[in-house]
C-alpha cells in the first residue's frame, strides 16, 4: 500500500519551513545570549535576514524573467538576442565590404556584422581585428565607416517638428 502526503510539497512550502526554522533558531540564539551581547547579535541577525530576503527576491525575479517566452520579452523591449537587426546594421558599408566577401578565405558576413556593431560602439580597429580574427585593414574600413555614419546621422536634419 502506498501512502500519500496530506500536502503537496512545493518550493514555496519548503522555503516557508526554512524561514520559520531560521526565525526559531534566531529566537533561541537571542534568548541564550548574554544581555550585553543581545543588541549586537540582533543587528547582525537583522542584517543577515535583510540580505537573505534581497537575495531571494533577486533570484525569484531572475527565474521569473528567464521563464518568460522570448516573444513576451521582445514585446517588452528586452530582446537582447537580436544583434543584427535593421537598426543596428543601419549604415553597414556592404558595397565596400562585398569584394572582401568574395575573396578566397574571406571572413563570414556574420563576423563582419559583429565587427560593425563593435565599431559603432566605439571599439578601435586593433581591438576588433584581435578579438574577431579579422584582417586589420578590414577592421579599419568598418571603423571608418562607423565613424562616418555616426557623424552623418548627427548632422542630418531631424524629422521632428519643433513643439
N, C-alpha and C positions, 0 to 999 in steps of 0.2 A: 504494500500500500504506500502510495506516495503522499507526502504531506504538502500542503500549500501554505504559503506565507499569508498571514492575515492582511499585510500591507505590501504593496509593490515597492521594491527598492529602487529609488531613483537617485540621481546625483544630488538633487536638492535636499532630499531627506538625509543623505549621508553628510552633506555639508552642514545641515542644521544640527545633527548629532555631534559633529566635530566642534561646532561653535559652542554648543551647550557644555560639552566636556571641557573645553578651554575656559569657559566662564567659571565652571565649578572649580577647576584647578587654580585659577586666579584668586577666587574667593578663599580657598584653603590656604594659599600662599600668603595672602594678606592677613588672615586670621592667625597664622603661626609666626609671622614676622614680628620682631621686637618693635615696640612703639616708635622709637626714633627713626627706624628704617621704613616705616609704612608710607610716608609721603613720597619718598624717593621711589620705592617699589611701585606705588600707584602710578606715578608719572611714567615709569618705564613700561608698565603694562598698558596704559592708555596709548602711549606712542606705538607700541607693538601692535595693538589691536587696530589702530588707525591705519598703520602701514599695511597690515593684512587685509583690511577692508578695501583700501585703494587698489591693492594688487588684485584682489578677487574681482572688483568691478572692471578693471582694465582687461583682465583675462576673459571675463564674460562678454565684454563689448567686442573684443577682437574675434572671439569664436562666433559670435552672432554675425559680425560683419563678414567673416570668411565663409560662413554658411549661406549667405545670400547668393542667389543666382547672379551670374555675370550681367545679365540683361538689366536686373534691378540696379546694380552698381553703376552701369553705364548711364541709365536714366537719371541717376542721382549725380552724375558728373564725376564719378570715382573710377572711371575706366583708365587705368594706367598701363594696360596691356597694348594699347594701340600707339606704338611709337611712330609708325609710318602712316599717319592719317594725312588727309589732304592739307590740313592746316600746318602740320609740322614739315611737310615736304614742299610747301609753297616756296617758290624761288629756286628749287633744285636745278642746277645747270645741266640738264640732260643732254643738250646739244654739244656741250663742251666735254662731257663725260663719255658720250657714245663711242668715240674712237678708242677710248681705254677699254670699254666693254668688249669691243670686237677684236682686240689684240689677243695673241696667244698667252695663256697663263694669267688672264685678266681676273681682277677681284670680282666677286659676285655683286649683283646690284643691291642686295640687302646690306652688304658690308659698306657699300658707298652711301646708302641711305643712313646707316648708323653713323658714319663719319660726318654726314651732313648735319644730323641732329646735334652731334657733339660740336661741330663747327659753329652752328647757330647759338650754342650755349657758351661760346667763348673759349673753347679749347684751342691751343695752338697747334700748328701743323706737326711739330715733332711729337707731341703727346699722342695725337691721333694716329700718326704713322706707327709709332711704337706699340700702342695698345690694340690697334686693329690690323696690324701687319700689312700696312699699305705702303706703296712707294711714297717717299716724301713729296715729290712733285704733285702727285695726285692729292695728297692732303693739303698742300699749299693752294692748289686750284680750288678745292672745296672751301677752304677758309677764306680765300679772297672773294669768292662768290658769295659766301655768307655775309661777309662784311659789307660788300656792295649791296646786297639785298637789304641788310639792316639799315643802311643809310638811305636807300631809295624809299623804303617804307616810312622812314622818319620824315623825309622831305616831301613825300607825296601829299597832295591836298586831301583833306579829310572829307568824307562823305556826310559827316554830321553837320547839321544846321545849328547855328547859334541859338541859344534859348533866351 
